[in-house]
Amino acid sequence: MVSEMFDGRTLLVTGGTGSFGYRFVSQCLRLCNPKKIIVYSRDELKQFEMQQQFTHPAMRYFLGDVRDKHRLKAAMRDVDFVVHAAALKQVPAAEYNPNECIKTNINGAQNVIDACIENGVKRVIALSTDKAANPVNLYGATKLASDKLFVAANNISGAGGTRFAVVRYGNVVGSRGSVVPFYRQLLKQGKTPLPVTHEGMTRFWITLDQGVDFVVKNFQRMHGGEIFVPKIPSIRILDLVEAMSGVREHDIIGIRPGEKLHEVMLPEEMAHHSLEFEDHYVITPAIKFFDKSISYNVNKLNETGKPVGDKFEYNSGTNPHFLTVRELQELDRLTL
């Protein structure tokens, strides 16, 4: 994750006390030499705990909610780079509390955009999710709206202004509220067989370190307006059950509200806007930017992409790369 562009610069991470923010800060302090890293979040307890872990003089902690535009504007003074990781992410909770999800994931996204533009932030990357592609749940719909806001923000900022891009990836191994720590807790309590919503379920799979590395790389790649999608493996839920418990025995509990059987990161409907690079895809903007014409086929690192096929779809169920049970076991050990 080495990025010289962060040396001597000020970075801010919204939702910085979450799984991604914690790992992002750790990696930046270890591999870069930033002037300041600002952790922006609303959880004072998690900030206190993070302060005990990260005592580097570059660290700053800012209590605030992305729903609060004025607080965001104050936090972003003299900031060079922003990672927007704050979101309400639990699918069932969003189904039951839609307005709260909208306030954070959509209104909060617009607040981040406004604060970045008004403070002259150089580059911004917003974290998205596979659930934003052809969304069937409220969480995915709010993240799709957020993605659209960040892409269009490149027009609002104008020539030479803040550049915005989006990173979209799948389930993060071991992140808070995800299935791996949930299964670990059940196994620790001796509760077997493990619950499964549907035997045929598949998911994209990425580690926190891979996610952080991908985000940092895309700060270097971005022109502005891209949705970056990494090439990552898929998993079958029953393979995960076997990898963690040693057997495939399970209890079917039914698909939760708003849950998909398979996830999509690049829908077929966007194939004509999509490019394939060596280790990732890019969904280019469907809108035209007024300030300049951008050739997305070659990124800022001079990597070259080519158009995908007209019927191409990046789907966790048809992904050519699935992790085996043994590979899942090894990955589980590495992420403990």
Secondary structure, 3 states (H helix, E strand, C coil): CCCHHHCCCEEEEECCCCHHHHHHHHHHHHHCCCCEEEEEECCHHHHHHHHHHCCCCCEEEEECCCCCHHHHHHHCCCCCEEEECCCCCCHHHHHHCHHHHHHHHHHHHHHHHHHHHHHCCCEEEEECCHHHCCCCCHHHHHHHHHHHHHHHHHHHHCCCCCEEEEECCCEECCCCCCHHHHHHHHHHCCCCCEEECCCCCEEEEECHHHHHHHHHHHHHHCCCCCEEEECCCEEEHHHHHHHHHCCCCEEECCCCCCCCCCCEEECHHHHHHEEECCCEEEECCCCCCCCCCCCCCECCCCCECEECCCCCCEECCCCCCECCHHHHHHHHHHCC
